[in-house]
Amino acid sequence: MFNYTMAKREIKIVILFVLIIAVLIGGWRLYNKLEKNKQSFSVDIYEYISPQAVAVININREYNLNMLYQYDPSLRSLTGVLGENLSFPTIISKYKDNSSILITKIKQEKESEIADYIRNQITSDFPPHKREYKDAIVWYFTLPDDKFLVCSFYKGMLAISNHLRPIEIFIDSDSENTFFSDENNIEFITKIRNSTPVCIFTKVQDKTLALNYVPDDSSIQLIGYILENKQKAASDSMAFDYATIPLLMDLPDRMCIDSINVQNGSKPVSVKIFLNKKF
């Protein structure tokens, strides 16, 4: 009888111990999940835009992406694999070598679901290849014509590119040195970012064009400002022809400039650019 009672007590202790361990593990997982979701909510996505980018497309809220493909159909290769899984803002940065990267916020519990969605969107005979870069995991998906889709879930964000280097630049980001770090007109940049569904920022020489994207049936208007380094402007004694700046923009191959309207009297200089298809 004594042995039976002792055995029952030991069993209860073991069960209690297992329950405590299960609660601790569950609590740790819940805490970790909440921390990752908090990270996704609090991360400043604009701190991960590299100063090496020459143009940035900011999708501020839900948008008919077909209207954006009117400007650049190649963007579909990045946005298309996510379907409706874009959060806002979503940012697409472009570099001088014509490579691009898409960055969007992702909640931790959505990561596996979105990873599965990407796999289902990509038809390939090869499974994705996993690599480590610093403290991040980078996934390679094989595409037709010897191309790749490279992506990484990192600090509450998802980055997607057709090249590895933009992903590495994203992971290496320095919050003190970003695409907007050197701008003295951040209030205008923020105003455009927050008030328009889609806006485009592009750098030309020492100036930045901050432009609201307004598509029409057969044309596109880019309306906004030409921002410059105030110190350089103050030291430049020669009058500057701001109308030449939009002509130096790196536009998609299918687009050309129809006309430019510059208001030199405003501070900063306001500009309206009319684009049309080449063919």
N, C-alpha and C positions, 0 to 999 in steps of 0.2 A: 504493500500500500504506500509505504514511504517512497519507494522508487518511482511508483506511478505518479505520485504528486509532484516529485522533483522533475520528472520528465515533462509533465504538463507545464510546469513553471518555466522550464528551459525553452519549450516550444513557444510559449507566449513571449518570452524575452526575445527569441530569434525573430518572431513575427513582428514584434514592436520595433526591433532594430531595423528590419527590412523596410517597414513602413516609414521610419524616420529617414533612412537613406533615400527612399523613393521621393519623399516630400522635399528633402534637401536638393536632390537632383532636379526635380520638377521646378522648384523655386529658382534654382540657378539658371535653368533653361529659360524660364519666364523672364527673369531679370536680364539675361543676355539678350533675349528677343526685344524687350522694351528698350534696352540701351541702344541696340542697333536701329530700331525704329526711331528713337529719339535722335540718333545721329543723322538719319535720313531726313528728318524734319528740320533739324537745326543747321545742317551743312549749308554753307554759302557756295552754291554751284558756280558763281562768277569768280571765285578764287581759284578755279581749276581751268580757266581759259588762258592758254599760254600766250606770252608776249610774242612768240614766234608766228602766231596766226596773222594772216593778212586780211581776213574777213570773218565775221561772226554773224550767223543768223540766229535770232532769238525768237522762239515760238513761245509766247507768253501765256496763252490759254488755248483751249480746244479750238482746232482750226481745220478747215477743209484742205488737207494736204495737196489735193489735186491743183489747188490754186497756187501753191508754192512750186509744184512741179512745172507749172507754166514758165517759171523763171529758170529752173534748173532741174531737168528730169533725172540727173544723176543722183539727186538726194534720195530717190526711192530705194537705192541699194542699202541705205542705212535705216531709214524709217520703216521700210516695207517689212523687215523681218520682225518688227515689234508689234505690228497690228495696232490694237487699241491699248497697248500697254505703256504708252507714253504718259509721263506726268509732266507737269508744267511748273516752271519753265523748262523747255528742252532747248539745248544749245547745239548748233552745228558750227564747228570751226573749220576754216580752210587754210591751207598752207601754200607756200610758193611752189612746191612740187606737185600741186593739184591733189594732194591727199587731204582727207577730211576725217573728222571725228564727231560723233554724236554723243552728248552727255545728258543723262536724265536721272532724276532721283528714283530710287527703288526701295520699297519697304522690304525688310529682311524676309518676311514670310512669303513674299512674292518671287524671291530669287529663283527657287527651283522650278516654279511654275513658268516663269519667263524663259528660263534656260531650256525647258522642255519645248516651249512654243518656238524658240529660235531653231532648235533641232528639227522640229517638224516642218518649218518653213524652208529648210535647206535640204535639197536632194543631193545626197552624196553617198558614194560607195565606201567612204572612210569615216570612222568615228572621229569625234573632235579630239584634238590633241591638247593636253594640259601641260602648262609650264608655269614656273614661278618667276616673278620679277620683283625683287626686293620683298615687301610684305604683302604682295598681291598675287592672286592666281589669274593667269591669262589663258584664255581658250582660243584655239585655232579651229575654224571650220573650213573644210575644203569646198571651193566653189568651181563651177565649170570654167574652162579656158585658163587653167592654172592660176586662178585667183583665190583669195582667202577672205574670210570674215574673221576679224580678231575682236574679242570682247573681254571685259573684266568687270566683275562686281567689286566695288572698292569704296569703303567709307560711306555706305548708304547711297551710292550712285552706280549707274551702269554706263560704261563707255564702249562704243562700238566704232570700228574703223575697218577699212579694207587693207590697212597697212599696220605693221607692228609699231613703227616709230611714234605715231601720234598717241598710241596707248601708253608707251613708255614716258612720253612727255607729260601726259595726264597724271600718271602715278608720281612723277617727279615734281609736281606742281609746288610752287612757292607762293604763298598767299601775299607776300610783299612784292612780288614781281609778276603781274598778270597783264592781260591785254589792255586793261583800263588803268593800270597803276600810274602811268605818266600823264594822265589827262587832268587838266585843270577845270574841266567843265562837267564834272560828274553829275551835277544836278540836271543838266540837259539829257545826259545819257540815261539816268535813272527815270526821268520823266517819260522819255520815249519807251524805255523798256517796260514800264508799268502801265502805260496807257494805250498800247497798241497790241493787236493780236500777234503780228509778226513785224519785226524790225531787223534792219541789216546795218552792221557797223563794218566799215572797210577803211583800211589805212592806205593813204597815198602820200608818199614822201613823209613830211613831218606833220601831216594833218590827218584827222579822222572824220569820215562822213558818218553821221548818225541819222538813219533814214527809216521812216515809216514805209512799210511795203503795202501798196494799194493796187491790187490787180483789177483789170478791166477785161472786157470780152476778148479783145485782141491786143491789148497793150498793158503796160505796167507803169505806175507812177511811184517814184521814190521821193518822199517829201521829208525834209528835215533840216539839218544844220551841217556846216563845215566847221569843225572844231580844230583849234591849233594850239600849239605850245605858246603861252602868253609871253614868255621870256624871249622866245625867238621872234615873235611878232613885234615886240617892243624894240628889238635891236635891228629890225629890218626897215631901213629907211626908204626902200623902193616900194612903189605901189605894186600890189599883187593882183593878177588877173585870176580871181577865184573860179571863173567859168571854165578854166582849163583843167581844174582838179578832177571833175567827174569824167573827163575824157581819158584820164589815166587809170580809171577803175579797171580792175580785172573782172570783166563780165563773163558769164557763161557763153560758150561759142555761138549759141543760137540767138543771143540777144545783141541788139545794137542801140545806140542812143539816137533818138529822133530829135530831141531839143532839150535845152537847159535854160532854166530861169533862175538867176542868182540875184538876191537882194543884198547888195553890199552895205546898205545903210543900217542893217540890223546887227545886233550883237548878241550871240554870235551870228555869223553870216548865214542866212537861210537860203535853201536851194530846193528846186523842184526839177526832177529829172524824168523825162518821158522815154520809156524803152519800148522797143517793138521787136518782133521776130525778124531775123535776117531774110528768111525765105517764106 
